[in-house]
Amino acid sequence: MFEMIEIKYEVVDISGDYVTCLSEKGSTTNIAIYLLPDGIDIGDKLLYKDLSYEKIS
C-alpha cells in the first residue's frame, strides 16, 4: 500500500545550490534548489507532496 507523505517546510537559508528548510516538526533539511519552484526566497512556505515541492505562501 502506498502512503502519501505531506511535509510542510519554511525556507530559512539559501546558499548556492541548496536551500535549508525547517519542517513543521522542527527538523532541518537541505534541498537542491533545482527541485523547488522558481522564485523561492527566505520565509517562503513549501509543501512536499506527491514527490514534488509546491510553494504555498
N, C-alpha and C positions, 0 to 999 in steps of 0.2 A: 504494500500500500504506500502511496506517495503522500508525504506530509508536507503541506505548504508552509514555508517559513516566511515570516514577515519580521523585519527588524527595522526600527526607526533609529536614525543617526542624526547628529548635528556636526557640521564641519567646524573643526576647531583650529586647523592649521593647513596651509598649503605650502609644500616645499618641493620645488622641482616637479618631478613626475608623479608625486604621491600626495594624497590628501589624508590627513589624520582626522578620524571621526570618533565621536563619543557616542556609544549606544545608549539607549534609554535605561539600560541596566547598569551603566557606569563603566563599562569596559571600553578601551580604545583600540582602534584598528587602523592600519594603513591600507588605503585603496589606491590602485593605479588610476591616475586622473583620466586616462582614455576610456575607462569603464563607466565614467559618470557623465551625466548630461552636460552640454555646453553651458558656460556662464556660471559655473559653481563658484561661490565665494564663502568666506568665513561667516558663520552664523546661519547658513542655509540648512534646511532640514531635508533629509533624504529618506526614502523608503526603499528597502531591499525586498523585492517580491518577484517571484517567477524568474529567478536567476538574472535579474537586472535591477538597476537603480533608477529611481524616479525622484525628481525634485518636488517636494510637497509644500514649500513656502520660500 
